[in-house]
Amino acid sequence: MAFQNKNLSVIAYANGFTLWHYASSADKMTAITASGYFDSVKTLMNVGDIVIINASDNTSLKKVSANATNVTVAALA
C-alpha cells in the first residue's frame, strides 16, 4: 500500500525540529522505510527530524534524511 497522509501526525515541533508519528496497519516496516515512501510530504519533513513508525509488523524510531529527489528514513546513529 502507499503512503497515507492521514496516518502522519506531528507530536512535537521546536527550533526547526519535528517529531513525527506514522502508523500503518497495512504496510510492513520494509515498505515504509523504503526510499521515497514519504516523498509526497518532502516539503514538510526536514533532515534530522525523527519519525516514530508503527508498521503492521514492527515499531521503530527513524531519522529523516534526504537527497535531491527522495525522502528517506534511516536508523538512529
N, C-alpha and C positions, 0 to 999 in steps of 0.2 A: 504494500500500500504506500501511498505517497504522503509527504508532509501535510499535516492538517494545522492550519493557523490557529484554530480554536483550541488546540491542545498545548499551545505555548503561552506561558504567562511569566510576568516579571514578579519575582519575590522581593527583590530589593534593588535600589539604584542609588549610588553615591559617587561623586567625584569622577564621573565618566566610566564607572564600573557597574555592570549589571549582573545580578544573579538571576538566572532563568530556571524555569521548570518546564519540562516537556514530558507528556505522558501519552503513550500509545498502547492500547490493548491489542492492536493488530500487528504492529511491526516489531521485529526482533532487534536486539541491540546492534547486530552487524549491519542491518539496513539503515538504522538511524545514524550510526556513526560513519557511514559511507560518505565519501567526499561529495558535496553537492546537495545533500539531503535538505539542508537549511538555506539553500540559495534564494528561495523566494522571500526571505526576510534578511538578506545580507545587508540591507541599509539600516537595519535595527541592531544587529549584533556587531560587537567590536572585538578585535583581537584582545585576548586576555580575559574576556567575560567567562563566567562559569555557568555550565548547564547541568542541572540535576535531571537525569534521564530515567524515567520509569518505562522500560520497554516491556513487551509481553513475556520476555524470558529472563530479565535481569534489571537491576538498578545500578546506576553508576554516576559519578561526578566526572565531567569532562571540561576541558578548557577550549575556548573558541580560538581558532587560528584561521587564516585565510591566505589565498593567493589572488592573483589578478581576476580570476573568474569564479572561484568556488569558496564557499564557507565550509570549513572542516572542523571537526571536534576531535580532540586527542586526549590521551591520558594525562592526568596531572603529573608534573615532573617533581 
